[in-house]
């Protein structure tokens, strides 16, 4: 499984970005898709997930600002990020839980920088 991310960049506080993650397999074979982020010197933290059934969940720090969604026809998961804050600055990683064995796969990461 390969995951190709895009959409990161530099934005001012209060701005928006949309991250995309295209999977090399049909998302119907993926159990859960999600986004994690890792700031310098910190651990990688869960941001949001969406299950094959469409159930989504979010970290408390992004609730009401970020939205995870998917496009089955494009095998792609998105992370719409609004009202961005400097503390959202991190490398964002796409992650999937694939197949019957639930094997995890990571994308290469995309940098998001929010200036104050």
C-alpha positions as CSV (number, residue, x, y, z in Angstrom):
1,X,0.0,0.0,0.0
2,X,1.4,3.4,-1.0
3,X,0.1,6.7,0.3
4,X,0.8,10.0,-1.4
5,X,0.1,13.1,0.5
6,X,-0.2,16.7,-0.7
7,X,-1.6,20.0,0.3
8,X,0.8,21.2,3.1
9,X,2.3,24.6,3.1
10,X,2.7,27.9,4.9
11,X,-0.4,29.8,6.1
12,X,-1.2,32.6,8.5
13,X,-3.0,32.0,11.7
14,X,-6.8,31.8,11.0
15,X,-6.3,30.5,7.5
16,X,-7.2,27.1,6.0
17,X,-5.5,24.3,4.2
18,X,-6.7,21.0,2.8
19,X,-4.5,17.9,3.0
20,X,-5.0,15.0,0.6
21,X,-3.8,11.4,0.8
22,X,-4.3,9.1,-2.2
23,X,-4.0,5.4,-1.6
24,X,-2.8,2.9,-4.1
25,X,-5.6,0.5,-3.1
26,X,-9.3,0.7,-3.0
27,X,-10.4,2.3,0.2
28,X,-13.0,-0.4,0.5
29,X,-10.1,-2.7,1.5
30,X,-9.0,-0.1,4.2
31,X,-10.5,-0.4,7.7
32,X,-9.6,3.0,9.0
33,X,-7.9,6.0,7.5
34,X,-6.5,8.8,9.6
35,X,-4.1,11.7,10.0
36,X,-1.4,12.1,12.6
37,X,0.9,15.0,13.2
38,X,4.3,15.4,14.7
39,X,5.8,18.7,15.9
40,X,9.6,19.1,16.4
41,X,10.7,17.3,19.5
42,X,7.3,15.9,20.2
43,X,5.6,12.5,19.7
44,X,3.4,11.7,16.8
45,X,-0.2,12.4,17.8
46,X,-3.5,11.3,16.4
47,X,-5.5,14.1,14.7
48,X,-8.5,12.4,13.1
49,X,-9.8,9.1,11.8
50,X,-12.6,7.9,9.6
51,X,-13.7,4.3,9.4
52,X,-14.9,2.3,6.4
53,X,-18.4,2.8,7.8
54,X,-17.9,6.5,7.7
55,X,-17.6,7.2,11.5
56,X,-15.1,10.0,12.2
57,X,-13.3,11.0,15.4
58,X,-11.1,13.9,16.3
59,X,-8.5,14.9,18.8
60,X,-10.0,17.5,21.3
61,X,-7.5,20.1,20.1
62,X,-8.9,20.1,16.5
63,X,-12.6,19.5,17.1
64,X,-14.8,22.1,15.4
65,X,-11.9,23.2,13.2
66,X,-10.8,20.2,11.2
67,X,-12.9,17.8,9.1
68,X,-11.8,14.4,7.8
69,X,-13.6,13.1,4.7
70,X,-13.0,10.7,1.9
71,X,-13.7,10.2,-1.8
72,X,-14.2,6.5,-2.6
73,X,-13.9,7.0,-6.3
74,X,-10.5,8.6,-5.9
75,X,-9.3,6.3,-3.0
76,X,-8.4,9.5,-1.2
77,X,-8.8,10.9,2.3
78,X,-8.8,14.6,3.1
79,X,-8.2,16.7,6.1
80,X,-9.8,20.2,5.9
81,X,-8.2,22.4,8.4
82,X,-9.8,25.7,9.2
83,X,-9.0,28.4,11.8
84,X,-5.4,27.2,11.9
85,X,-3.3,28.1,14.9
86,X,0.5,28.3,15.3
87,X,0.3,25.2,17.5
88,X,-1.0,23.3,14.5
89,X,2.4,23.5,13.0
90,X,3.7,20.0,12.4
91,X,4.5,17.3,9.8
92,X,1.1,15.7,9.0
93,X,1.1,12.0,8.2
94,X,-1.6,9.9,6.6
95,X,-2.1,6.5,8.0
96,X,-4.3,3.5,7.0
97,X,-5.2,0.2,8.6
98,X,-5.4,-2.2,5.7
99,X,-7.0,-5.6,5.1
100,X,-8.0,-8.4,7.3
101,X,-4.8,-8.4,9.2
102,X,-5.1,-4.7,9.9
103,X,-1.6,-3.8,8.7
104,X,-0.7,-0.2,9.2
105,X,0.9,2.0,6.5
106,X,2.2,5.5,6.7
107,X,2.5,8.3,4.1
108,X,5.7,10.3,3.7
109,X,4.4,13.3,5.6
110,X,3.6,16.8,4.6
111,X,4.7,20.0,6.4
112,X,2.1,22.4,7.7
113,X,3.4,25.7,9.1
114,X,1.1,28.3,10.6
115,X,2.6,31.7,11.2
116,X,1.3,34.1,13.9
